[in-house]
Amino acid sequence: MNNKNLVKNIKILVVFFCFCFFGIIIYLTYFNLFVSQKIINDNSNPRLKVEENKRLRGLILDRYGNVLVYSKRLQNGKQKRYYKYGAVYAHITGYNSVIYGKSGIELAYNDVLSGKTLNYNNPISLFKRFIDIVMNKERKGNNIFLTIDDELQQKTYNLLGDNIGAAVAINPKTGEILSMVSKPSFDPNLIEDKFNEYNKDSIGVPFLNRAAQGYYPPGSTFKIITASAALNYIDNIDNNSFKCNGRLKIGDYILNDYNKESHGKINLKNAFKVSCNYTFGSIGTKLGFEKLRNMAENFMFNKDIPLNDEYDSINIKEGKIKIENYKSSALTAQDAIGQHGVTSNPMHMALVAASIANKGVMMQPYIVKQIRDDNNNLLYETKPKILKNSVDEKIADKIKDYMIEVVKSGTGSNAKIYGITFAGKTGTAQLEGKNETHSWFVAFAPAQDPQIAVAVIVENGGTGGSVAARIAREMIKAYLKK
């Protein structure tokens, strides 16, 4: 082989090895940036389980420091997770399983609970951790304090009984979630024994958090938004009268009132009080779809609703008002009474009620109040934050007055509480193609200084003024007694 060919072959080899070298560098860079974290956090990664077992998993507590979830070290050196109230908190805490992984708070705040996160700005916390290591003290994860009121949570769970449905309570001034229950539920203590049983239940769907992730037609509770749109867009609408004969005919379509009841000459306030479909269907056609949708989007329909900003493993499904045949007056009339293309869930409708209670301002909901280390040093605290200015304060005040009348002498009279001025709205959501109806009720109290806003849905529960209103009343009574 002559020198010329030798040099050529050497160059080829150099290029080849350079290509391989840069290929490895590119792959390692890609792996570290995009793949490594997934492998590290993969529940099937045995190193992850070994590493997590080194620290006793942190506590989950209610807002007052009552322990809800804790871990104990077993004789074999492993640890076991205990859910003190079983199914009551299942859709909030989630589960932590060696076999099936994690969900809820256990998943969203895994790094916090397992002690992977440290507060480097807190020298006292770091010093105490150092002393614990030197003294060979059991290493522990951080503790999470929820915004949940344990007494109210258990009351809400019991009130729902054997019904399929959900209920939510929030503080309208701060956005703190005070209770959140979905039924049927599951027991996180039994997850490894009953996972397949829970997962195969296609009727009850116990893993579904109906409170924040279900989709239901909101029925007449949506009239809060339609009335807000009417007051905002239609001049002098609160002084106009409608002539309700129980049947609104729009082309070939007829929108009926409940039991085809005729309300006669009626204004907006009284139409809201008796939940007159004729009036609100008429308002919907007068507004048109775009204005109705704009107001709904002011109340965060079709928008993402964040929950504790940085943790999206726990999420709220935002309500929808579909852009579908929006030039159809008949369909817009149905939208205006919370049917057809409108869907929501109790968490979202509680936020709608809370916005009216809070002078038209919707606060961002949150469920984690504080994070503290095992020495009780504060590592993180959620601050209340405005999510949306939904509606003008004057309009919110009018809607509040309308909601007071609903409870005082309208469709929500079953929710009355002696000595408390209570604002509410019923909803009876018709299921498409079925004779069954979901029972809805949203409310807040005391009306003059709201401390709590609630939303309740009971699937196939009949009218909103029946079972859902009574559950909401007892939730509010229990909370205001404190």
C-alpha positions in Angstrom: 0.0 0.0 0.0 1.5 3.4 -1.0 1.7 6.4 1.3 -1.1 8.1 -0.6 -3.6 5.3 0.1 -2.4 5.1 3.7 -3.1 8.7 4.3 -6.5 8.5 2.7 -7.4 5.5 4.9 -6.3 7.2 8.0 -8.4 10.3 7.1 -11.4 8.0 6.6 -10.9 6.4 10.0 -10.4 9.8 11.7 -13.7 11.0 10.1 -15.5 7.8 11.1 -14.3 8.0 14.7 -15.1 11.7 14.9 -18.6 10.9 13.6 -19.0 8.2 16.2 -17.7 10.5 18.9 -20.0 13.4 18.1 -22.9 10.9 17.7 -22.3 9.7 21.2 -22.1 13.3 22.5 -25.4 14.2 20.8 -27.1 11.1 22.1 -25.9 11.6 25.7 -27.0 15.2 25.5 -30.4 14.2 24.3 -30.6 11.4 26.9 -29.8 13.7 29.8 -32.1 16.5 28.6 -35.2 14.5 27.5 -35.0 10.9 28.7 -33.1 10.6 32.0 -35.7 12.3 34.1 -38.4 10.0 32.8 -36.3 7.0 33.7 -35.5 8.4 37.1 -39.2 9.0 37.9 -40.4 5.8 36.3 -42.3 3.8 39.0 -40.7 0.6 37.6 -37.2 1.9 38.3 -35.9 -0.2 41.3 -33.3 2.5 42.3 -36.1 5.0 42.7 -37.9 2.8 45.1 -34.7 2.0 47.1 -33.9 5.8 47.3 -37.4 6.7 48.4 -37.4 4.1 51.1 -34.3 5.7 52.7 -36.5 8.5 54.0 -39.8 8.1 55.9 -42.4 9.6 53.6 -43.9 12.9 54.9 -47.3 13.5 56.4 -50.4 14.9 54.7 -52.5 17.0 57.1 -55.6 19.2 56.9 -55.5 22.9 57.4 -55.5 22.6 61.2 -52.8 20.0 61.5 -54.9 16.9 61.7 -53.0 14.0 60.3 -54.7 12.4 57.3 -51.9 10.3 55.8 -48.7 9.0 57.4 -46.0 6.3 57.0 -44.6 3.7 59.4 -41.3 1.8 59.2 -41.9 -2.0 59.2 -39.6 -4.6 60.8 -38.2 -5.6 57.3 -37.0 -2.0 56.9 -39.6 -1.0 54.3 -42.3 1.5 55.0 -46.1 1.3 54.8 -48.4 4.2 53.9 -51.6 4.6 56.0 -54.6 6.6 54.9 -56.4 7.4 58.1 -59.8 8.1 56.6 -59.7 5.7 53.7 -62.1 6.6 50.9 -63.0 10.1 52.3 -59.9 11.7 50.9 -59.0 9.3 48.1 -59.5 11.8 45.2 -57.4 14.4 47.0 -54.5 12.4 48.5 -54.5 9.7 45.8 -52.5 6.6 46.5 -48.9 5.5 46.8 -48.3 2.0 45.6 -45.1 -0.1 44.9 -47.1 -1.9 42.1 -49.4 0.7 40.7 -47.5 3.9 41.2 -48.9 7.2 42.5 -51.8 9.6 42.0 -53.2 12.8 43.4 -51.1 14.7 46.0 -48.9 11.6 46.4 -47.9 12.0 42.7 -47.9 15.8 42.3 -45.9 16.4 45.4 -43.8 13.2 45.4 -40.5 15.1 45.6 -41.7 17.1 48.6 -43.1 14.1 50.5 -40.1 11.9 49.8 -37.7 14.6 50.9 -35.9 15.2 47.6 -36.5 19.0 47.9 -34.6 21.1 50.4 -35.1 24.7 51.4 -31.6 26.1 50.7 -32.7 29.5 51.9 -33.4 28.3 55.4 -30.1 27.7 57.2 -31.8 26.5 60.4 -33.6 23.8 58.4 -30.4 22.7 56.8 -28.5 22.7 60.1 -31.1 20.5 61.8 -31.0 18.1 58.9 -27.2 17.9 59.2 -27.5 17.2 63.0 -30.1 14.5 62.2 -27.7 12.8 59.8 -24.8 13.0 62.3 -27.0 11.6 65.1 -28.3 8.9 62.8 -31.8 10.0 63.3 -34.5 8.7 60.9 -34.5 10.9 57.8 -38.0 12.1 56.9 -39.7 13.8 54.0 -41.5 17.1 54.1 -45.1 17.5 55.4 -48.0 18.9 53.3 -50.7 21.0 54.9 -53.9 21.0 52.8 -56.5 23.8 52.7 -59.1 21.1 53.5 -61.2 21.4 56.6 -61.3 17.7 57.9 -64.6 18.1 59.7 -66.3 19.6 56.6 -64.7 17.0 54.3 -66.1 14.1 56.4 -69.5 15.8 56.7 -69.7 16.2 52.9 -68.7 12.6 52.3 -71.4 11.4 54.7 -74.0 13.7 53.2 -73.5 12.3 49.7 -74.3 8.9 51.1 -74.8 6.2 48.4 -75.4 8.8 45.7 -73.3 9.0 42.7 -72.1 12.6 42.5 -69.7 15.2 43.9 -69.5 18.3 46.1 -67.0 21.1 46.5 -66.7 23.9 49.0 -64.2 26.8 48.7 -63.4 30.1 50.4 -64.6 32.7 47.8 -62.2 35.4 49.2 -59.0 33.3 48.9 -59.7 30.3 46.6 -58.9 27.8 49.3 -60.6 24.4 48.7 -62.3 23.6 52.0 -63.7 20.2 50.9 -63.9 18.1 47.7 -65.7 14.8 47.6 -66.5 12.5 44.7 -68.6 9.3 44.9 -68.1 6.4 44.4 -64.7 6.6 45.9 -62.0 4.0 46.6 -59.8 3.1 49.6 -56.1 3.9 49.1 -55.2 1.5 51.8 -56.5 -1.4 49.7 -55.2 -0.2 46.3 -52.8 -3.1 45.8 -55.6 -5.7 46.6 -58.4 -4.0 44.8 -56.9 -2.0 42.0 -58.2 -4.2 39.2 -61.7 -4.2 40.8 -61.8 -0.4 41.0 -60.4 -0.1 37.5 -63.0 -2.4 36.0 -66.0 -0.6 37.5 -67.3 1.1 34.4 -70.5 2.2 36.1 -69.2 3.8 39.3 -65.8 4.7 37.9 -64.3 5.2 41.4 -61.0 6.5 40.1 -62.8 9.4 38.4 -62.7 12.6 40.5 -66.2 13.8 39.5 -65.7 17.0 41.6 -63.0 18.4 39.4 -62.7 16.2 36.3 -66.3 15.2 35.5 -68.2 16.8 32.7 -71.9 17.4 33.2 -74.5 19.8 31.7 -74.8 22.4 34.5 -78.5 23.0 33.8 -80.0 26.2 35.3 -77.0 26.9 37.5 -75.6 28.3 34.2 -78.3 31.0 34.3 -75.9 32.8 36.7 -73.8 33.4 33.6 -76.7 34.1 31.2 -78.1 36.7 33.6 -74.7 38.3 34.0 -74.4 38.5 30.2 -77.9 40.0 29.9 -77.1 42.7 32.5 -73.9 43.4 30.8 -75.0 43.5 27.2 -78.7 44.3 27.1 -79.7 47.8 28.2 -82.4 48.0 30.9 -82.9 44.3 30.8 -83.7 44.1 34.5 -86.7 46.3 34.0 -88.1 44.5 31.0 -90.9 41.9 31.2 -91.3 38.6 29.4 -94.6 36.8 28.7 -93.9 33.2 29.6 -96.5 30.7 28.3 -94.3 27.7 29.3 -93.2 27.0 25.7 -90.6 29.0 23.7 -91.0 28.2 20.0 -87.9 28.9 17.9 -88.5 27.8 14.3 -89.3 24.1 14.5 -87.9 23.8 18.0 -89.8 24.2 21.3 -88.1 24.9 24.6 -90.3 23.9 27.5 -90.3 25.1 31.0 -90.2 22.5 33.8 -93.6 20.7 33.7 -94.5 23.2 30.9 -95.4 25.6 33.7 -96.5 29.1 32.5 -95.1 32.0 34.5 -97.1 34.7 32.8 -95.7 38.3 32.8 -92.3 38.1 34.5 -89.1 40.2 34.9 -85.5 39.0 35.0 -85.2 38.8 38.8 -88.4 36.7 39.2 -87.5 34.6 36.1 -84.2 33.8 37.9 -86.0 33.0 41.1 -88.4 30.5 39.5 -85.8 29.4 36.9 -87.9 30.3 33.9 -86.6 28.6 30.7 -88.8 30.7 28.5 -87.2 33.9 29.7 -83.6 32.7 29.6 -84.1 31.0 26.3 -85.4 34.3 25.0 -82.4 36.1 26.5 -80.1 33.7 24.8 -81.5 34.3 21.4 -81.3 38.1 22.0 -77.7 37.9 23.2 -76.5 35.6 20.4 -74.0 32.9 20.9 -70.9 35.0 20.8 -71.9 37.4 23.6 -73.0 34.4 25.7 -69.7 32.6 25.1 -67.7 35.8 25.9 -69.4 36.0 29.3 -68.9 32.3 29.9 -65.2 32.7 29.1 -65.1 35.5 31.7 -66.0 32.8 34.1 -63.2 30.6 32.8 -65.2 28.3 30.5 -63.0 27.1 27.6 -60.0 28.2 29.7 -57.4 26.3 31.7 -58.0 26.6 35.4 -54.7 26.2 37.3 -54.5 24.6 40.7 -51.4 25.4 42.8 -49.6 26.8 39.7 -46.5 24.6 39.5 -48.1 21.2 40.0 -50.3 20.2 37.0 -50.6 16.5 38.0 -53.7 17.7 40.0 -56.0 19.5 37.6 -59.4 20.9 37.1 -61.3 20.2 33.9 -62.6 23.6 32.7 -66.2 23.9 31.7 -67.0 24.0 28.0 -69.4 26.0 25.9 -69.0 24.5 22.4 -68.7 26.5 19.2 -71.2 24.5 17.3 -73.8 25.8 14.9 -73.5 29.1 16.7 -75.9 30.8 14.2 -78.7 28.6 15.4 -81.0 30.5 17.7 -82.5 27.2 19.0 -79.2 25.9 20.1 -78.2 29.2 21.7 -81.4 29.2 23.6 -80.5 25.7 24.9 -77.0 26.9 25.8 -78.5 29.8 27.8 -80.2 27.3 30.1 -77.1 25.2 30.5 -77.9 22.5 28.1 -76.8 21.4 24.6 -73.1 22.3 24.3 -72.5 23.4 27.8 -70.6 21.2 30.3 -69.0 21.8 33.7 -68.2 20.2 37.0 -68.8 21.1 40.7 -65.3 22.7 41.2 -65.9 25.0 38.3 -69.4 25.9 39.2 -68.3 26.5 42.8 -65.8 29.0 41.4 -68.7 30.7 39.4 -70.7 31.1 42.6 -67.6 32.2 44.5 -67.0 34.9 41.9 -70.5 36.4 42.5 -69.9 36.2 46.2 -66.5 37.9 45.8 -67.9 41.0 44.0 -67.2 39.5 40.5 -63.6 38.4 41.2 -62.6 34.8 40.7 -59.7 33.7 42.9 -57.3 31.0 41.8 -58.3 27.7 43.6 -55.6 25.9 45.6 -55.5 22.9 47.8 -52.0 23.0 49.3 -51.7 25.6 52.0 -48.2 25.0 53.3 -45.2 22.8 53.1 -43.1 22.2 56.2 -40.1 20.1 57.0 -40.1 17.4 59.7 -38.9 20.1 62.2 -42.0 22.2 61.4 -40.0 24.9 59.5 -42.0 26.6 56.9 -40.7 25.9 53.4 -43.6 27.1 51.2 -46.9 28.9 51.6 -49.5 29.5 48.9 -50.6 33.1 48.6 -54.2 33.9 47.3 -54.1 35.2 43.8 -56.8 36.7 41.5 -57.5 34.4 38.5 -60.1 36.5 36.7 -62.2 39.6 37.0 -65.3 37.8 35.8 -68.0 40.5 36.0 -68.5 44.0 37.1 -69.2 44.4 40.8 -72.6 46.0 40.3 -73.7 43.1 38.2 -72.4 40.6 40.8 -74.4 42.5 43.4 -77.6 42.1 41.4 -77.0 38.4 40.7 -76.4 38.0 44.5 -79.8 39.6 45.2 -81.4 37.2 42.6 -79.7 34.2 44.3 -81.0 35.3 47.7 -84.5 35.3 46.4 -84.0 31.8 45.0 -83.5 30.5 48.5 -85.9 32.8 50.2 -89.0 32.0 48.1 -87.9 30.3 44.8 -86.7 26.9 43.6 -84.0 26.7 46.3 -86.2 27.1 49.4 -85.1 23.7 50.6 -81.7 25.2 51.3 -83.0 27.8 53.9 -81.0 28.1 57.1 -82.6 29.9 60.0 -80.8 33.1 60.9 -78.5 33.1 57.8 -79.0 34.9 54.6 -78.2 32.3 52.0 -77.7 32.8 48.2 -78.2 29.9 45.8 -79.2 28.6 42.4 -80.8 25.3 41.5 -80.1 23.3 38.4 -81.9 20.4 36.8 -79.8 19.0 34.0 -81.6 16.9 31.4 -79.6 14.0 30.0 -79.7 13.8 26.3 -82.0 11.1 25.1 -83.0 10.1 28.6 -85.8 10.9 31.1 -83.2 11.1 34.0 -82.0 14.4 35.4 -79.0 15.4 37.4 -79.7 17.5 40.5 -77.5 20.7 40.9 -77.2 23.3 43.5 -74.6 26.2 43.9 -74.6 28.6 46.8 -72.7 30.9 49.1 -73.2 32.2 52.7 -73.6 34.4 54.6 -74.7 36.5 51.7 -73.6 39.8 53.3 -70.1 38.5 54.1 -69.5 35.2 52.2 -67.2 32.7 54.0 -68.0 29.6 51.9 -69.2 28.8 48.4 -70.4 25.3 47.4 -71.5 23.3 44.4 -73.2 19.9 44.6 -74.3 17.5 41.8 -76.2 14.3 42.4 -76.4 12.1 39.3 -80.0 11.1 38.5 -81.0 13.0 41.6 -84.1 14.7 40.2 -84.6 18.5 40.5 -81.9 20.8 41.8 -84.1 22.1 44.6 -84.4 18.6 46.2 -81.4 16.5 47.2 -78.6 18.7 46.0 -80.0 21.8 47.8 -80.3 19.9 51.1 -76.7 18.6 50.9 -75.5 22.1 50.2 -77.5 23.5 53.1 -76.0 21.0 55.6 -72.5 21.6 54.3 -72.8 25.4 54.9 -74.5 24.9 58.2 -71.7 22.6 59.4 -69.0 25.1 58.3 -70.5 28.2 59.7 -71.0 26.6 63.1 -67.2 26.5 63.6 
